[in-house]
């Protein structure tokens, strides 16, 4: 189910809601009221940036729990979120900035009301998602949902649920600008002041909410965000009252205010669009190429987002200070963008001895810094302080941010490697830098060394990276590679002991007797099983073992490329997939269970390693087990594989199973790694290894013994039965740990307790 999580949990777009200033001297505030108000607004936008990222992270996880962890769902969510922000900024800018006299009250009051509405969304969005999920389930009783229809309804409901609140987030920029104008402090200089505050808040929002979620869960973390929005609203009202008539006088004086601006035509806006598209498209590639070094835990994705935001902040700071001025520098920045887009191919090079912790910053900081420099430069050139044009320019940039992940994830990566995808996204900036240099040389009728040298360096550097660069899969001489919008999947190795399956460079599985036992153990405990559901296909070993019983077997896999490699690991793989009793479904396993009307004698679940993998809690939670229980026939057996984990995680999973099923047993694996949980609504017999072996058909016995480690089926089962672990002991090892729930995924969020230990 979650084998694509390393891509669906792509880097979250940053919902910054303000536009940086032009390159001018710092603003001088004429009175203490205005200066103090500006300092308060700096704090407001810091908290606003923090809350924006917090809401995005939590709402995405809540949407996954309700509608499935799929690439389409994640792309839809992020598109709706960013589109709402861009649309809100554009609409509010046109409405408020066209004529300040249209305001019927102080704009600071309107700003306070907007922040209060955003805070209210923390309570309403989870309820809206719950209602949409309930409607889907009810309609499912009368409609045979296809995966596409289910995704379409989910996308529509997400748009209805999220877009209004995201529009409020986007509207805060032009409203805040009008509020600053009302204090008499409106000036192009204040844009980047608020923008930097928003970036700082976003950096905090990329990390601190992870600690809050570990302590309080998703919903209570949203409450903290709501409290911060309420604080912003209250303070804004306080300042509105303290400024009194000054606001109205300043607002009236600035009613016809307009900044003079240069007319750069549509070129600047096309550049803003392209910058959003290429930078966000590259982030999708970053996740794939840095996953082998960072892993698939939530903190890895937070690291990518945090480093990106820090570098963007640095770029904006450099722009404010007037670094890289002059025509040559103006042309060189585009060349820098093109070269920086290729640097991840160097820092992620597996053959280079680069420390693991340095690979990410070396790869993405140059590009993010350049983007942080160029974005305010382009906005200022287009708007020159006009809030209406600034809002629309920002909306165009957001449109590029929306399309970037779609172009990279659905158009480029399924058809070519990460190296050529980055080259495709970087090439326009290299070409732009070259053409601008050539155009200036033609106007001056000569090509100066200061103009030609940056172009020559950029071309040589980019060519060297492309020629000498090596993709991650290049280190595997024996391999088969498959690509799709979900992930890059590699099957590598020769012989059973060395073959491995890697998804985005992270090892998922090997050919092990453990995966055979995931099928044979629950089927032996079930009473005359007729069918089985396998959640997570992997190498296909569990599905192959289930088919050896001569019964119907349905396998659900999220990553389309994974089953295509079945024959690489098992010579008879393609033939088994063609059997009438073998069914393969490409979908989210939990979502499939919810919309399926079929019942099963056995459900076996093998979530992706590690146990801390992002999103994996949705296959260990109490809510998931309640869904699975509804799809089990009377006497059916659920097998849950838990690949390791600390005492807290094992206790939380055991408690969740114990609260969902009246009968639960746990067995350590034959390799002393991981636990097989068996759960049922009827007593699980205390059968011996011989009794279990006698229930296997001959073909299943052959499959069970294929890789050992014992020579008879009885010995094979005895090896597992001797490793039984009392469920009560697993729970008692961490007695204060609650059951694992969708709202409190203790397996994924573990940093605080690791520090405490």
SEPA-640823 format. One line per 10 residues: for each residue y, x, z of C-alpha. Coordinates in nm, 3 decimals. Each point is the difference from the previous one (the first is absolute). Layout:
// residues N
Y,X,Z ~ ...
// end
This chain:
// residues 757
0.000,0.000,0.000 ~ 0.257,0.254,0.107 ~ -0.092,0.291,-0.221 ~ 0.332,-0.035,-0.183 ~ 0.210,0.002,0.312 ~ 0.137,0.342,-0.075 ~ 0.182,-0.152,-0.294 ~ 0.072,-0.351,0.113 ~ 0.157,0.139,0.301 ~ 0.228,0.159,-0.232
0.332,0.164,0.128 ~ 0.221,-0.288,0.110 ~ 0.330,-0.036,-0.195 ~ 0.304,0.055,0.220 ~ 0.208,-0.317,0.046 ~ 0.334,0.175,0.035 ~ 0.272,-0.257,-0.023 ~ 0.317,0.201,-0.042 ~ 0.151,0.216,-0.272 ~ 0.128,0.351,0.056
0.360,0.097,-0.037 ~ 0.179,0.185,-0.274 ~ 0.060,0.372,0.033 ~ 0.329,-0.012,0.190 ~ 0.144,0.136,0.322 ~ -0.120,-0.168,0.319 ~ 0.176,-0.322,0.082 ~ 0.267,0.008,0.267 ~ 0.013,-0.315,0.209 ~ 0.347,-0.106,0.087
-0.060,-0.153,0.341 ~ -0.252,0.019,0.282 ~ -0.132,-0.352,-0.061 ~ -0.102,0.083,-0.357 ~ -0.148,0.339,0.094 ~ -0.204,-0.149,0.280 ~ -0.115,-0.285,-0.223 ~ -0.119,0.251,-0.259 ~ -0.204,0.180,0.263 ~ -0.155,-0.331,0.100
-0.081,-0.080,-0.362 ~ -0.168,0.338,-0.028 ~ -0.224,-0.106,0.287 ~ -0.053,-0.341,-0.164 ~ -0.123,0.153,-0.322 ~ -0.221,0.247,0.182 ~ -0.174,-0.287,0.177 ~ -0.001,-0.206,-0.320 ~ -0.176,0.278,-0.191 ~ -0.253,0.034,0.280
-0.072,-0.374,0.000 ~ -0.026,-0.016,-0.378 ~ -0.284,0.253,-0.011 ~ -0.163,-0.151,0.308 ~ -0.011,-0.347,-0.156 ~ -0.129,0.135,-0.330 ~ -0.286,0.192,0.163 ~ -0.109,-0.285,0.226 ~ 0.043,-0.281,-0.252 ~ -0.209,0.192,-0.253
-0.286,0.030,0.248 ~ 0.024,-0.367,0.095 ~ -0.007,-0.093,-0.370 ~ -0.309,0.217,-0.050 ~ -0.177,-0.178,0.286 ~ 0.078,-0.340,-0.151 ~ -0.040,0.061,-0.374 ~ -0.212,0.315,-0.036 ~ 0.044,0.373,-0.042 ~ 0.034,0.026,-0.376
0.222,0.203,-0.227 ~ 0.142,-0.316,-0.154 ~ 0.087,-0.142,0.342 ~ 0.169,0.321,0.113 ~ 0.196,0.037,-0.324 ~ 0.108,-0.364,0.021 ~ 0.113,0.037,0.360 ~ 0.206,0.313,-0.064 ~ 0.151,-0.151,-0.315 ~ 0.102,-0.317,0.184
0.142,0.200,0.289 ~ 0.212,0.230,-0.218 ~ 0.100,-0.277,-0.241 ~ 0.124,-0.211,0.289 ~ 0.212,0.288,0.129 ~ 0.148,0.073,-0.342 ~ 0.068,-0.366,-0.076 ~ 0.163,-0.054,0.338 ~ 0.228,0.300,-0.049 ~ 0.100,-0.115,-0.348
0.066,-0.363,0.092 ~ 0.189,0.080,0.319 ~ 0.204,0.266,-0.174 ~ 0.112,-0.238,-0.274 ~ 0.071,-0.281,0.242 ~ 0.183,0.194,0.269 ~ 0.168,0.278,-0.192 ~ 0.148,-0.207,-0.283 ~ 0.275,-0.130,0.224 ~ 0.015,0.063,0.374
0.214,-0.310,0.050 ~ -0.304,-0.215,-0.072 ~ -0.133,0.076,0.349 ~ 0.054,-0.292,0.233 ~ -0.042,0.215,0.311 ~ -0.008,0.360,0.107 ~ -0.259,0.195,-0.204 ~ -0.119,0.172,0.317 ~ -0.125,-0.338,0.119 ~ -0.184,-0.043,-0.331
-0.153,0.345,0.044 ~ -0.113,-0.093,0.352 ~ -0.156,-0.322,-0.130 ~ -0.187,0.188,-0.273 ~ -0.147,0.249,0.248 ~ -0.102,-0.290,0.223 ~ -0.180,-0.166,-0.293 ~ -0.187,0.324,-0.068 ~ -0.108,0.005,0.364 ~ -0.125,-0.357,-0.026
-0.219,0.103,-0.293 ~ -0.205,0.214,0.240 ~ -0.129,-0.321,0.154 ~ -0.020,-0.218,-0.312 ~ -0.163,0.231,-0.258 ~ -0.333,0.034,0.191 ~ -0.009,-0.378,0.031 ~ 0.079,-0.043,-0.371 ~ -0.283,0.235,-0.094 ~ -0.235,-0.188,0.230
0.095,-0.331,-0.163 ~ -0.059,0.143,-0.348 ~ -0.340,0.127,0.107 ~ -0.091,-0.341,0.144 ~ 0.103,-0.172,-0.324 ~ -0.218,0.239,-0.199 ~ -0.300,-0.073,0.220 ~ 0.053,-0.374,-0.026 ~ 0.040,0.012,-0.376 ~ -0.311,0.217,-0.013
-0.207,-0.296,0.115 ~ 0.087,-0.177,-0.325 ~ 0.070,0.288,-0.240 ~ -0.230,0.281,-0.105 ~ 0.258,0.279,0.026 ~ -0.023,0.287,-0.241 ~ 0.135,0.334,0.117 ~ 0.292,-0.030,-0.245 ~ 0.092,-0.353,0.111 ~ -0.022,0.103,0.363
0.229,0.298,-0.065 ~ 0.250,-0.215,-0.190 ~ 0.026,-0.254,0.280 ~ 0.032,0.280,0.255 ~ 0.280,0.161,-0.201 ~ 0.191,-0.326,-0.033 ~ -0.031,-0.066,0.371 ~ 0.116,0.351,0.084 ~ 0.307,-0.048,-0.218 ~ 0.084,-0.329,0.169
-0.060,0.142,0.348 ~ 0.171,0.338,-0.029 ~ 0.271,-0.015,-0.268 ~ 0.263,-0.197,0.202 ~ -0.024,0.236,0.298 ~ 0.002,0.311,-0.219 ~ 0.307,-0.138,-0.175 ~ 0.170,-0.015,0.341 ~ -0.085,0.367,0.047 ~ 0.152,0.086,-0.336
0.309,-0.211,0.067 ~ 0.096,0.199,0.309 ~ 0.159,0.276,-0.207 ~ 0.272,-0.200,-0.177 ~ 0.051,-0.211,0.312 ~ 0.042,0.311,0.213 ~ 0.242,0.138,-0.258 ~ 0.208,-0.316,0.023 ~ -0.015,0.024,0.378 ~ 0.130,0.356,-0.013
0.274,-0.109,-0.235 ~ 0.093,-0.264,0.253 ~ 0.064,0.275,0.256 ~ 0.233,0.179,-0.239 ~ -0.244,0.287,-0.039 ~ -0.153,-0.086,-0.339 ~ -0.011,0.305,-0.221 ~ -0.250,0.167,-0.237 ~ -0.046,0.258,0.274 ~ -0.180,-0.248,0.226
-0.290,-0.065,-0.241 ~ -0.193,0.321,0.057 ~ 0.085,-0.016,0.369 ~ -0.208,-0.317,0.027 ~ -0.255,0.119,-0.254 ~ -0.082,0.308,0.206 ~ -0.034,-0.213,0.312 ~ -0.238,-0.226,-0.188 ~ -0.208,0.298,-0.112 ~ -0.020,0.135,0.354
-0.118,-0.340,0.120 ~ -0.255,-0.016,-0.280 ~ -0.137,0.341,0.102 ~ -0.047,-0.128,0.354 ~ -0.154,-0.318,-0.142 ~ -0.261,0.204,-0.184 ~ -0.139,0.148,0.322 ~ 0.094,-0.180,0.323 ~ -0.148,-0.340,-0.098 ~ -0.342,0.167,-0.023
0.024,0.078,0.372 ~ 0.125,-0.349,0.077 ~ -0.289,-0.157,-0.189 ~ -0.247,0.209,0.199 ~ 0.149,-0.125,0.326 ~ 0.094,-0.358,-0.082 ~ -0.168,-0.106,-0.325 ~ 0.161,-0.128,-0.318 ~ 0.158,-0.322,0.125 ~ 0.158,0.147,0.311
0.134,0.287,-0.209 ~ 0.169,-0.262,-0.217 ~ 0.153,-0.146,0.315 ~ 0.154,0.339,0.077 ~ 0.152,0.001,-0.347 ~ 0.136,-0.350,0.058 ~ 0.155,0.116,0.327 ~ 0.177,0.285,-0.179 ~ 0.135,-0.237,-0.266 ~ 0.122,-0.232,0.274
0.171,0.297,0.165 ~ 0.178,0.084,-0.326 ~ 0.110,-0.363,-0.034 ~ 0.129,-0.019,0.356 ~ 0.195,0.325,-0.025 ~ 0.151,-0.104,-0.332 ~ 0.121,-0.326,0.155 ~ 0.144,0.195,0.291 ~ 0.201,0.221,-0.235 ~ 0.113,-0.300,-0.200
0.146,-0.150,0.314 ~ 0.159,0.324,0.121 ~ 0.171,0.071,-0.334 ~ 0.146,-0.348,-0.002 ~ 0.282,-0.063,-0.244 ~ -0.019,0.352,-0.141 ~ -0.302,-0.104,-0.204 ~ 0.172,-0.291,-0.166 ~ 0.313,0.202,-0.078 ~ -0.196,0.287,-0.153
-0.219,-0.239,-0.194 ~ 0.300,-0.180,-0.144 ~ 0.167,0.326,-0.093 ~ -0.310,0.117,-0.186 ~ -0.076,-0.329,-0.175 ~ 0.102,0.135,-0.338 ~ -0.123,0.351,0.065 ~ -0.167,0.180,-0.290 ~ -0.095,0.365,-0.044 ~ 0.073,0.171,-0.325
-0.316,0.127,-0.162 ~ -0.103,0.191,-0.304 ~ -0.183,-0.191,-0.271 ~ -0.331,0.172,-0.060 ~ -0.147,-0.294,-0.194 ~ -0.362,-0.088,0.043 ~ -0.119,0.363,0.007 ~ 0.043,0.040,0.373 ~ -0.191,-0.318,0.072 ~ -0.282,0.105,-0.228
-0.018,0.325,0.195 ~ -0.012,-0.191,0.329 ~ -0.281,-0.214,-0.137 ~ -0.191,0.303,-0.127 ~ 0.050,0.186,0.328 ~ -0.149,-0.286,0.200 ~ -0.290,-0.037,-0.243 ~ -0.098,0.367,-0.017 ~ 0.046,0.083,0.370 ~ -0.202,-0.300,0.120
-0.260,0.056,-0.270 ~ -0.042,0.357,0.121 ~ -0.062,-0.121,0.354 ~ -0.314,-0.177,-0.123 ~ -0.121,0.330,-0.145 ~ 0.084,0.186,0.322 ~ -0.235,-0.220,0.198 ~ -0.288,0.084,-0.232 ~ 0.052,0.374,-0.013 ~ 0.086,0.058,0.367
-0.270,-0.224,0.151 ~ -0.259,0.283,0.000 ~ 0.228,0.196,0.233 ~ 0.156,-0.278,0.209 ~ -0.292,-0.242,0.030 ~ 0.014,-0.379,-0.009 ~ 0.138,-0.082,0.347 ~ 0.328,-0.186,0.048 ~ 0.170,0.315,0.126 ~ -0.061,0.170,-0.334
0.195,-0.268,-0.184 ~ 0.269,0.014,0.268 ~ 0.028,0.374,-0.065 ~ 0.060,-0.056,-0.371 ~ 0.264,-0.263,0.069 ~ 0.166,0.201,0.275 ~ 0.024,0.319,-0.206 ~ 0.134,-0.197,-0.297 ~ 0.270,-0.165,0.211 ~ 0.101,0.325,0.167
0.038,0.171,-0.335 ~ 0.196,-0.297,-0.139 ~ 0.231,0.020,0.300 ~ 0.053,0.370,-0.067 ~ 0.082,-0.066,-0.366 ~ 0.256,-0.264,0.090 ~ 0.154,0.232,0.257 ~ 0.035,0.270,-0.264 ~ 0.168,-0.246,-0.233 ~ 0.249,-0.101,0.270
0.093,0.362,0.053 ~ 0.074,0.054,-0.369 ~ -0.285,0.243,-0.068 ~ -0.089,0.065,-0.367 ~ 0.333,-0.088,-0.154 ~ 0.104,0.084,-0.352 ~ -0.138,-0.078,-0.343 ~ -0.282,0.256,0.003 ~ -0.118,-0.116,0.340 ~ 0.022,-0.362,-0.115
-0.236,0.078,-0.288 ~ -0.228,0.218,0.213 ~ -0.075,-0.282,0.245 ~ -0.190,-0.187,-0.273 ~ -0.204,0.309,-0.079 ~ -0.070,0.034,0.372 ~ -0.129,-0.357,0.008 ~ -0.239,0.072,-0.284 ~ -0.135,0.323,0.146 ~ -0.021,-0.142,0.354
-0.215,-0.284,-0.128 ~ -0.267,0.255,-0.097 ~ 0.000,0.200,0.323 ~ -0.273,-0.212,0.167 ~ -0.238,0.144,-0.259 ~ 0.066,0.341,0.153 ~ -0.003,-0.091,0.369 ~ -0.315,-0.212,-0.042 ~ -0.176,0.274,-0.198 ~ -0.338,0.039,0.177
-0.039,0.363,-0.110 ~ 0.323,0.111,0.169 ~ -0.017,0.108,0.365 ~ 0.279,-0.229,0.120 ~ -0.019,-0.125,0.361 ~ -0.100,-0.364,0.009 ~ 0.313,-0.111,0.188 ~ 0.231,0.167,-0.253 ~ -0.149,-0.151,-0.314 ~ 0.179,-0.334,0.035
0.356,0.125,0.075 ~ -0.019,0.271,-0.265 ~ -0.104,-0.260,-0.255 ~ 0.239,-0.289,0.062 ~ 0.313,0.132,0.177 ~ 0.166,0.140,-0.317 ~ -0.043,-0.326,-0.193 ~ 0.108,-0.222,0.291 ~ 0.303,0.221,0.071 ~ 0.107,-0.015,-0.363
-0.045,-0.378,-0.004 ~ 0.203,-0.030,0.321 ~ 0.277,0.198,-0.167 ~ -0.002,-0.178,-0.335 ~ -0.024,-0.361,0.120 ~ 0.338,-0.013,0.183 ~ 0.156,0.202,-0.281 ~ -0.104,-0.258,-0.257 ~ 0.100,-0.297,0.215 ~ 0.343,0.148,0.065
0.054,0.072,-0.367 ~ -0.087,-0.356,-0.089 ~ 0.182,-0.184,0.280 ~ 0.267,0.242,0.125 ~ 0.019,-0.201,0.318 ~ -0.022,-0.349,-0.153 ~ -0.248,-0.184,0.227 ~ -0.100,-0.247,-0.271 ~ -0.095,0.272,-0.248 ~ -0.161,0.205,0.274
-0.222,-0.295,0.093 ~ -0.108,-0.059,-0.360 ~ -0.058,0.372,-0.057 ~ -0.220,0.010,0.307 ~ -0.193,-0.303,-0.129 ~ -0.068,0.182,-0.327 ~ -0.129,0.300,0.193 ~ -0.225,-0.233,0.201 ~ -0.133,-0.148,-0.324 ~ -0.108,0.348,-0.102
-0.161,0.047,0.343 ~ -0.199,-0.318,-0.058 ~ -0.124,0.098,-0.345 ~ -0.073,0.364,0.083 ~ -0.319,-0.056,0.202 ~ -0.119,-0.255,-0.254 ~ 0.049,0.237,-0.293 ~ -0.163,0.292,0.181 ~ -0.279,-0.192,0.169 ~ -0.099,-0.248,-0.271
0.105,0.169,-0.324 ~ -0.012,0.379,0.037 ~ -0.251,0.097,0.270 ~ -0.287,-0.216,-0.133 ~ 0.029,0.180,-0.334 ~ 0.087,0.358,0.086 ~ -0.008,0.255,0.280 ~ 0.250,0.043,0.281 ~ 0.129,0.315,-0.171 ~ 0.091,-0.176,-0.323
0.140,-0.300,0.185 ~ 0.244,0.225,0.184 ~ 0.080,0.174,-0.327 ~ 0.075,-0.334,-0.166 ~ 0.232,-0.105,0.284 ~ 0.175,0.340,0.012 ~ 0.048,0.051,-0.373 ~ 0.300,-0.236,-0.042 ~ 0.204,0.196,0.256 ~ -0.082,0.334,-0.161
0.099,-0.148,-0.336 ~ 0.321,-0.144,0.144 ~ 0.104,0.334,0.148 ~ -0.070,0.175,-0.330 ~ 0.187,-0.259,-0.210 ~ 0.304,0.000,0.229 ~ 0.019,0.378,-0.015 ~ -0.032,-0.011,-0.378 ~ 0.270,-0.267,-0.029 ~ 0.244,0.203,0.209
-0.073,0.309,-0.204 ~ 0.074,-0.188,-0.321 ~ 0.330,-0.126,0.137 ~ 0.100,0.349,0.108 ~ -0.154,0.152,-0.318 ~ -0.182,0.263,0.205 ~ -0.289,0.023,0.244 ~ 0.089,0.191,0.314 ~ -0.256,0.192,0.202 ~ 0.073,-0.218,0.303
-0.104,-0.301,-0.211 ~ -0.307,0.148,-0.168 ~ -0.153,0.175,0.300 ~ -0.085,-0.315,0.203 ~ -0.160,-0.158,-0.307 ~ -0.207,0.311,-0.070 ~ -0.116,0.028,0.361 ~ -0.089,-0.369,0.017 ~ -0.200,0.008,-0.324 ~ -0.189,0.314,0.097
-0.074,-0.129,0.348 ~ -0.115,-0.342,-0.120 ~ -0.212,0.155,-0.274 ~ -0.160,0.239,0.247 ~ -0.088,-0.281,0.237 ~ -0.158,-0.206,-0.275 ~ -0.190,0.294,-0.149 ~ -0.131,0.158,0.319 ~ -0.019,-0.313,0.211 ~ -0.342,-0.135,0.088
-0.084,-0.354,0.109 ~ -0.193,-0.055,0.323 ~ -0.319,-0.088,-0.184 ~ 0.010,0.336,-0.178 ~ -0.164,0.166,0.301 ~ -0.320,-0.198,-0.066 ~ -0.187,0.149,-0.298 ~ -0.256,-0.282,0.000 ~ 0.192,-0.323,0.014 ~ 0.066,-0.339,-0.151
0.348,-0.149,0.040 ~ 0.105,-0.365,-0.023 ~ 0.356,-0.133,0.030 ~ 0.139,-0.346,0.059 ~ 0.312,-0.156,0.156 ~ -0.164,0.027,0.340 ~ -0.106,0.364,0.019 ~ -0.129,0.313,-0.168 ~ -0.374,0.018,0.073 ~ -0.204,0.319,-0.029
-0.378,0.033,0.005 ~ -0.089,0.365,0.048 ~ -0.291,0.228,0.080 ~ -0.361,0.059,-0.103 ~ -0.303,-0.102,0.198 ~ -0.018,-0.253,0.282 ~ 0.131,0.231,0.270 ~ 0.316,0.102,-0.187 ~ 0.103,-0.317,-0.183 ~ 0.309,-0.169,0.138
0.235,-0.288,-0.077 ~ 0.374,0.063,0.034 ~ 0.272,-0.263,-0.027 ~ 0.343,0.156,-0.054 ~ -0.154,0.328,0.106 ~ -0.132,-0.127,0.331 ~ -0.377,0.002,0.061 ~ -0.143,-0.349,0.037 ~ -0.374,0.044,0.010 ~ -0.304,0.217,-0.063
-0.361,-0.080,-0.086 ~ -0.136,-0.059,0.349 ~ -0.286,-0.196,0.161 ~ 0.266,-0.162,0.219 ~ 0.127,-0.210,-0.290 ~ -0.356,-0.114,-0.075 ~ -0.043,-0.111,0.360 ~ 0.314,-0.214,-0.032 ~ -0.211,-0.229,-0.218 ~ -0.354,0.039,0.133
0.081,-0.035,0.372 ~ 0.176,-0.341,-0.011 ~ -0.238,-0.133,-0.268 ~ -0.298,0.090,0.219 ~ 0.156,-0.183,0.295 ~ 0.085,-0.308,-0.208 ~ -0.250,-0.281,-0.041 ~ -0.135,-0.001,-0.359 ~ 0.333,0.096,-0.160 ~ 0.082,-0.145,-0.339
0.332,0.165,-0.075 ~ 0.237,0.266,0.129 ~ 0.368,0.082,-0.029 ~ 0.103,0.368,-0.014 ~ 0.367,0.063,0.077 ~ 0.112,0.337,-0.143 ~ -0.212,0.127,-0.289 ~ 0.061,0.374,0.035 ~ -0.275,0.202,-0.167 ~ -0.202,-0.319,-0.033
-0.278,0.116,0.235 ~ 0.013,-0.306,0.227 ~ 0.005,-0.237,-0.297 ~ -0.296,0.184,-0.153 ~ -0.195,-0.023,0.327 ~ 0.075,-0.371,0.033 ~ -0.126,-0.064,-0.354 ~ -0.327,0.175,0.089 ~ -0.083,-0.307,0.212 ~ -0.018,-0.211,-0.315
0.278,-0.233,0.117 ~ 0.347,-0.088,-0.127 ~ 0.265,0.252,0.097 ~ 0.377,-0.031,-0.046 ~ 0.213,0.314,0.035 ~ 0.378,-0.018,0.045 ~ 0.210,0.306,-0.087 ~ 0.377,0.030,-0.014 ~ 0.030,0.302,-0.229 ~ -0.115,-0.088,-0.355
-0.088,0.359,-0.089 ~ -0.246,0.048,0.288 ~ -0.292,-0.207,-0.142 ~ 0.042,0.168,-0.339 ~ -0.133,0.318,0.161 ~ -0.316,-0.167,0.136 ~ -0.223,0.174,-0.255 ~ 0.143,0.341,0.093 ~ -0.153,-0.031,0.347 ~ -0.306,-0.208,-0.092
-0.172,0.036,-0.337 ~ -0.101,-0.366,0.001 ~ 0.349,-0.119,0.095 ~ 0.097,-0.157,-0.334 ~ -0.331,-0.184,-0.024 ~ 0.036,-0.139,0.352 ~ 0.346,-0.134,-0.075 ~ -0.145,-0.194,-0.294 ~ -0.255,-0.185,0.215 ~ 0.060,-0.373,0.033
-0.037,0.022,0.377 ~ 0.260,0.278,0.017 ~ 0.360,-0.115,0.009 ~ 0.310,0.217,0.013 ~ 0.341,-0.136,0.104 ~ 0.323,0.200,-0.025 ~ 0.207,-0.141,0.283 ~ 0.105,0.046,0.358 ~ -0.310,-0.058,0.213 ~ 0.171,-0.206,0.267
0.185,-0.209,-0.256 ~ -0.325,-0.060,-0.188 ~ -0.168,-0.127,0.316 ~ 0.287,-0.238,0.067 ~ 0.003,-0.158,-0.344 ~ -0.376,0.005,-0.057 ~ -0.208,-0.313,0.060 ~ -0.329,0.191,0.002 ~ -0.202,0.071,0.314 ~ -0.198,0.318,0.064
-0.296,0.105,0.210 ~ 0.140,0.349,0.045 ~ 0.354,0.137,-0.023 ~ 0.024,0.379,0.017 ~ 0.335,0.176,0.028 ~ 0.073,0.368,-0.061 ~ 0.376,0.058,0.039 ~ 0.142,0.320,-0.146 ~ 0.021,0.307,0.219 ~ 0.159,0.109,0.219
-0.008,-0.279,0.254 ~ 0.379,0.046,0.033 ~ 0.060,-0.065,-0.373 ~ 0.303,-0.212,-0.078 ~ -0.086,-0.369,-0.024 ~ -0.362,0.048,0.106 ~ 0.061,-0.203,0.318 ~ -0.010,-0.315,-0.213 ~ -0.375,0.062,-0.036 ~ -0.052,0.056,0.373
0.219,-0.270,0.151 ~ -0.102,-0.308,0.192 ~ 0.164,-0.219,-0.265 ~ -0.214,0.161,-0.269 ~ -0.321,-0.058,0.197 ~ 0.090,-0.365,0.041 ~ 0.035,-0.027,-0.378 ~ -0.332,0.178,-0.053 ~ -0.175,-0.225,0.253 ~ 0.089,-0.304,-0.210
-0.177,0.155,-0.301 ~ -0.321,0.088,0.184 ~ -0.292,-0.239,-0.011 ~ -0.165,-0.103,0.323 ~ -0.192,0.305,0.118 ~ 0.195,0.226,-0.234 ~ 0.086,0.356,0.100 ~ 0.322,0.195,-0.036 ~ -0.020,0.380,-0.018 ~ 0.318,0.189,0.082
0.011,0.374,-0.056 ~ 0.245,0.187,0.224 ~ 0.051,0.361,-0.121 ~ 0.087,0.177,0.323 ~ 0.318,-0.068,0.193 ~ 0.110,0.065,0.358 ~ -0.101,-0.202,0.306 ~ 0.295,-0.238,-0.041 ~ -0.091,-0.083,-0.359 ~ -0.371,-0.045,0.074
0.083,-0.223,0.297 ~ 0.246,-0.211,-0.203 ~ -0.250,-0.056,-0.283 ~ -0.287,-0.075,0.238 ~ 0.215,-0.248,0.192 ~ 0.115,-0.170,-0.322 ~ -0.363,-0.046,-0.107 ~ -0.103,-0.114,0.347 ~ 0.273,-0.265,0.003 ~ -0.095,-0.123,-0.349
-0.383,-0.006,0.021 ~ -0.226,-0.096,0.293 ~ -0.251,0.273,-0.083 ~ 0.101,0.359,-0.080 ~ -0.200,0.323,-0.004 ~ 0.109,0.356,-0.083 ~ -0.202,0.297,-0.128 ~ 0.102,0.360,-0.050 ~ -0.072,0.125,-0.350 ~ -0.286,0.234,-0.082
0.250,0.278,-0.063 ~ 0.170,-0.045,0.341 ~ 0.315,-0.107,-0.181 ~ 0.136,-0.352,0.017 ~ -0.138,-0.326,0.131 ~ -0.189,-0.287,-0.164 ~ 0.109,-0.328,0.164 ~ -0.217,-0.308,-0.054 ~ 0.142,-0.343,0.086 ~ -0.140,-0.351,-0.032
0.029,-0.353,0.135 ~ -0.370,0.010,0.088 ~ -0.184,0.252,0.219 ~ -0.079,0.332,-0.170 ~ -0.369,0.062,0.062 ~ -0.117,0.301,0.202 ~ -0.231,0.100,-0.281 ~ -0.172,0.338,-0.019 ~ 0.029,0.237,-0.293 ~ -0.342,-0.113,-0.123
0.099,-0.367,0.006 ~ 0.318,0.070,-0.194 ~ -0.186,0.217,-0.250 ~ -0.253,-0.277,-0.063 ~ 0.281,-0.229,-0.113 ~ 0.101,0.227,-0.287 ~ -0.138,-0.067,-0.348 ~ -0.170,0.303,-0.162 ~ 0.298,0.080,-0.223 ~ 0.228,0.004,0.303
-0.235,0.239,0.183 ~ 0.019,0.239,-0.295 ~ 0.380,-0.017,0.006 ~ 0.019,0.051,0.378 ~ -0.214,0.315,-0.013 ~ 0.162,0.148,-0.311 ~ 0.225,0.240,0.195 ~ -0.187,0.014,0.332 ~ 0.049,0.130,0.260 ~ -0.337,-0.147,0.107
-0.311,-0.056,-0.208 ~ -0.082,-0.362,0.097 ~ 0.211,-0.313,0.027 ~ -0.113,-0.046,0.362 ~ 0.124,0.346,0.099 ~ 0.322,-0.061,-0.189 ~ 0.075,-0.314,0.198 ~ -0.114,0.153,0.329 ~ 0.252,0.277,-0.053 ~ 0.275,-0.263,0.001
-0.142,-0.224,0.273 ~ -0.024,0.291,0.244 ~ 0.374,0.054,-0.040 ~ 0.101,-0.345,0.121 ~ 0.330,-0.001,0.190 ~ 0.070,-0.287,0.241 ~ 0.305,-0.188,-0.123 ~ 0.113,-0.044,0.359 ~ 0.014,0.378,0.038 ~ 0.221,0.036,-0.309
0.239,-0.257,0.142 ~ -0.008,0.150,0.349 ~ 0.096,0.344,-0.132 ~ 0.351,-0.141,-0.053 ~ 0.010,-0.318,0.209 ~ 0.373,-0.067,-0.040 ~ -0.014,0.009,-0.378 ~ 0.034,-0.348,-0.155 ~ -0.210,-0.109,-0.293 ~ 0.115,0.132,-0.335
0.220,-0.263,-0.163 ~ 0.207,-0.027,-0.315 ~ 0.311,0.021,0.214 ~ -0.119,0.299,0.206 ~ -0.195,0.248,-0.218 ~ -0.074,0.262,0.264 ~ -0.214,0.206,-0.238 ~ 0.291,0.066,-0.238 ~ 0.278,0.064,0.253 ~ -0.117,0.273,0.237
0.278,0.257,0.032 ~ 0.126,-0.095,0.345 ~ -0.344,-0.006,0.158 ~ -0.090,0.332,-0.160 ~ 0.314,0.148,0.157 ~ -0.089,-0.150,0.337 ~ -0.348,0.145,-0.013
// end
